[in-house]
Structure formats: C-alpha cells, structure tokens
Amino acid sequence: MRRILRGKMMWLACLLLWAFLVRVLTGCSVEKENQDKVRDLEFTVVGEADLPEELKNLVMEKKAAPFKLTYSNDQGLYIVVGYGEQATGGYSISVNELYLTENSIVIDTELKGPEKGEDVGAEKSYPYIVAKTEYLENPVIFQ
C-alpha cells in the first residue's frame, strides 16, 4: 500500500514539474517594443467646429476628467488628449512629438498654464487637443 501511495506521489510530482516546465518554457515572453522613430507624422490641429459629430460628442462626454482617445474615419486618424477640468482659462497644449515607430504611433503633448499676468477669467476650462493625421492602423502610445 505504501508503495502504491509513493508511486502516485512520484507521478503527481512529475506531472507538476512537467506543467511548471511547460509553463515557463512556453509562457508569455516580454518583448521590448521598438520605440525608435521611423518618421515624423504630419498633422493638423483640428478645432471643435471641424470635428466629426461623433467625436465631438465623445469629447464633450469625457472632458471633465483627463482622457486620451483615438477616432478614425475615412478622413484620417484623430488623436485626442484632454487635460480635464482646470480652474481658469488661459491654458494651451503643445504637441511636442508625433511620430511613427515600427509598430506604433507615439504622441507627446504638454499642457501649458496661463502666462503670469494674463487675464484668465473666472470660468473653468477643459483644455484638449485634437491632432489629425493620416489613417494608420497602428496602436497609439500616449506619452
């Protein structure tokens, strides 16, 4: 009886070891994404009046909190970055970089506060920027 129990224990240990080895050897590997720039992407900043209606509605829904989204149609790819509610006006956003890598699109934006002494008003603002570029299916990485 002990011999049968010991055999089953060995069999179970071998099975667990095999499962562990299979998992380790065939498990998901972490592939470092290549973030090297292939080329800069040309883009235009699109104002609210020129946004597709569906995109305009999405921006209005999300503008109170910081958000990042992409939208595409037959006219191109729209990359949107919103910085949420700000206490006053006078904010601007710059696009530092927008470029294509081997497997993604990278965008880097920056929120700039009002200039010292600038009349910013007392109303809250919801700064966001929409960069329109050529249609590409690559995922967008926001930096």
Residue, then its C-alpha position, 0 to 999 in steps of 0.5 A: m500500500r505504501r508503495i502504491l501511495r509513493g508511486k502516485m506521489m512520484w507521478l503527481a510530482c512529475l506531472l507538476l514539474w512537467a506543467f511548471l516546465v511547460r509553463v515557463l518554457t512556453g509562457c508569455s515572453v516580454e518583448k521590448e517594443n521598438q520605440d525608435k522613430v521611423r518618421d515624423l507624422e504630419f498633422t493638423v490641429v483640428g478645432e471643435a467646429d471641424l470635428p466629426e459629430e461623433l467625436k465631438n460628442l465623445v469629447m464633450e462626454k469625457k472632458a471633465a476628467p483627463f482622457k486620451l482617445t483615438y477616432s478614425n474615419d475615412q478622413g484620417l486618424y484623430i488623436v485626442v488628449g484632454y487635460g480635464e477640468q482646470a480652474t481658469g482659462g488661459y491654458s494651451i497644449s503643445v504637441n511636442e512629438l508625433y511620430l511613427t515607430e515600427n509598430s506604433i504611433v507615439i504622441d507627446t503633448e504638454l499642457k501649458g498654464p496661463e502666462k503670469g499676468e494674463d487675464v484668465g477669467a473666472e470660468k473653468s476650462y477643459p483644455y484638449i487637443v485634437a491632432k489629425t493625421e493620416y489613417l494608420e492602423n497602428p496602436v497609439i502610445f500616449q506619452 
